[in-house]
Structures are given as structure tokens and as C-alpha cells.
Amino acid sequence: MNDESDDYRLFLRPPTASGDTRPVEELRAKLTRVPTLEEIDGRHFEFGEADQAGIMKLALETAADEAAGQFDRVEITVPRAWLPGRGPQVFALVFMAAEWLGWEVYDPQIEDTLKKDVVLAGMIAMRRAQLDREGER
């Protein structure tokens, strides 16, 4: 099993200082229609097929009264080993969920929000570099 240092963490959160909360059911209804996403309970989901590195997890969290059925943050943990190969799938789901909510994607590793077009450009550049390396063999 992997330890926490092997995970890449992201958060979906309302735009800064908005204090927005959402009903759990609002996102849950959409997430349960995503292929390869499994609901663990009403607030925890797993995405993709588990491998030796682990599995992608989504947790709907709140600083407010959890019994009210609201959430104000989605914590996402992704095995770091997934990013080179499964990065497009991972970020497609992350940005799709953020768009459903009208929220932002926050990366605590760099202490900044991520922009979809910048992430996409970076992934395309990484894939091209990978293909170039493979072509040199």
C-alpha cells in the first residue's frame, strides 16, 4: 500500500471568500454517473481501477454541520504514479467536477489555483516529450 507522500492532493473549493456550500446530493448525483467511479458512502468516492500505486479518492468535506448534508470542499487524492499515464483522465474528472460546482481547483503543493488551459498545455508538453524519448530508443 502507498503512504501519503506517494499521493498528489488537490481541492475543489468555492472561489476565495465566497463561503459557498453545496448539498452533497447535488454533486453525488453527477459523480455516480461517471464510468469507473464507485460510491463508497454518500461523501466518499473512488475513481479508476486500483493498482499497486493505489486509487484516486474524492471526499466531500465540510467545516459546517455535516448532518445538514452540505459540503464546502472536495479533497482529491491521486497516486503520484498515475499522473504520467492517467493524468488526462484525472484532470478531466477534476475540472469537470469543478465546472459543475462553479468552483476552483486548488493545488496545496504549489499553494495556488490551477487553470484548465495551463494544465492541459503542460500535459500535452509532457506527452510530446515522452513520445520523443520513446522515438529515440
Legacy VTK file of the C-alpha trace (Angstrom):
# vtk DataFile Version 3.0
C-alpha trace
ASCII
DATASET POLYDATA
POINTS 137 float
0.000 0.000 0.000
1.208 3.515 -0.666
1.875 6.108 2.006
0.594 9.676 1.971
3.811 11.021 0.405
3.008 8.959 -2.675
-0.242 10.893 -3.141
-0.883 14.114 -5.020
-3.593 16.193 -3.343
-5.998 18.694 -4.853
-9.032 20.521 -3.501
-12.155 21.804 -5.165
-13.319 24.842 -3.278
-15.543 27.859 -3.750
-13.894 30.976 -5.129
-11.965 32.693 -2.340
-14.082 34.213 0.436
-17.440 33.206 -1.068
-18.324 30.816 1.768
-20.347 28.745 -0.692
-21.648 25.367 0.447
-23.479 22.830 -1.670
-25.824 19.942 -0.968
-23.979 16.634 -1.068
-26.706 15.228 -3.309
-26.003 17.877 -5.988
-22.519 16.547 -6.742
-23.222 12.941 -5.754
-25.917 12.630 -8.441
-23.440 13.690 -11.130
-20.468 11.728 -9.836
-22.383 8.451 -9.705
-22.876 8.659 -13.482
-19.121 8.815 -14.185
-17.774 5.496 -15.529
-15.310 3.727 -13.205
-16.346 5.924 -10.270
-17.593 3.967 -7.279
-19.508 5.439 -4.377
-18.096 4.231 -1.050
-20.664 6.129 1.007
-22.541 9.379 0.467
-19.387 11.504 0.819
-16.538 9.274 -0.404
-15.857 8.063 -3.922
-13.108 6.160 -5.710
-12.240 6.619 -9.370
-10.456 4.341 -11.798
-9.074 0.892 -11.355
-6.842 0.340 -8.338
-3.297 -0.803 -8.991
-0.128 -1.200 -6.928
0.054 2.604 -6.568
-3.461 2.854 -5.144
-6.644 4.514 -6.353
-7.957 8.066 -6.830
-10.225 9.173 -3.968
-12.713 12.027 -3.687
-14.053 13.114 -0.289
-16.809 15.717 0.126
-15.878 17.661 3.261
-17.356 20.474 5.267
-16.371 22.776 8.077
-20.086 23.342 8.677
-22.653 20.963 10.174
-22.116 17.668 8.349
-25.590 16.487 9.364
-27.055 19.265 7.201
-25.917 17.361 4.104
-23.719 20.186 2.833
-20.086 20.338 1.755
-17.715 23.225 1.172
-14.660 21.388 -0.135
-13.803 18.289 -2.120
-10.479 16.701 -1.226
-8.960 14.641 -4.038
-6.039 12.292 -3.570
-4.352 10.728 -6.579
-1.453 8.291 -6.578
1.518 10.280 -7.929
2.406 7.300 -10.097
-0.853 7.827 -12.004
-0.065 11.330 -13.216
2.209 10.495 -16.173
-0.134 7.890 -17.669
-3.577 8.655 -16.268
-3.163 12.406 -15.862
-5.627 13.290 -18.636
-8.354 11.152 -17.037
-7.613 12.505 -13.580
-7.656 16.155 -14.593
-10.683 15.702 -16.851
-12.673 14.499 -13.846
-11.230 17.163 -11.534
-12.017 20.076 -13.861
-15.405 18.628 -14.841
-16.443 18.485 -11.172
-15.099 21.999 -10.582
-17.150 23.287 -13.532
-20.299 21.534 -12.258
-19.876 23.396 -8.974
-18.563 26.692 -10.362
-15.584 26.249 -8.038
-11.812 26.382 -8.423
-9.138 23.696 -8.332
-6.586 24.419 -5.616
-3.190 22.710 -5.525
-1.692 22.845 -1.999
1.694 21.643 -3.306
2.159 24.964 -5.091
-0.303 26.946 -2.931
-2.204 28.221 -5.958
-5.251 27.535 -8.072
-4.918 25.571 -11.296
-6.275 26.751 -14.622
-7.578 24.132 -17.016
-5.857 25.535 -20.108
-2.468 25.712 -18.344
-2.747 22.139 -17.032
-3.811 20.904 -20.478
-0.863 22.640 -22.147
1.508 21.105 -19.597
0.083 17.624 -20.138
0.415 17.962 -23.906
4.048 19.041 -23.498
4.746 16.094 -21.174
3.194 13.648 -23.625
5.194 15.055 -26.538
8.407 14.749 -24.531
7.500 11.160 -23.660
6.864 10.323 -27.316
10.154 11.982 -28.301
12.036 9.877 -25.721
10.350 6.701 -26.929
11.250 7.568 -30.523
14.946 7.842 -29.588
15.187 4.222 -28.456
LINES 1 138
137 0 1 2 3 4 5 6 7 8 9 10 11 12 13 14 15 16 17 18 19 20 21 22 23 24 25 26 27 28 29 30 31 32 33 34 35 36 37 38 39 40 41 42 43 44 45 46 47 48 49 50 51 52 53 54 55 56 57 58 59 60 61 62 63 64 65 66 67 68 69 70 71 72 73 74 75 76 77 78 79 80 81 82 83 84 85 86 87 88 89 90 91 92 93 94 95 96 97 98 99 100 101 102 103 104 105 106 107 108 109 110 111 112 113 114 115 116 117 118 119 120 121 122 123 124 125 126 127 128 129 130 131 132 133 134 135 136
